[in-house]
Amino acid sequence: MKAAELRVLTAEQLEERLQELHGEWRDLRFQEAVGNLTATGRTRQIRKEIARILTIITENERAQPAAAR
């Protein structure tokens, strides 16, 4: 997903997507350890999407106190 698509999601939806990605990443790491990994580029995509989600969560947290002032 692109950052613009992620910014539209609620905090709960972001957390849910983050958990899904962590689970998929764990499965891919296990496949790599066993030697059955076929989608080698997917690991990098997942890491980048996790970073995007964490960035957006941080942006949202920083924006809330400013709005409360």
Secondary structure as UniProt FT lines:
FT   HELIX           3..7
FT   HELIX           11..34
FT   HELIX           40..68
//
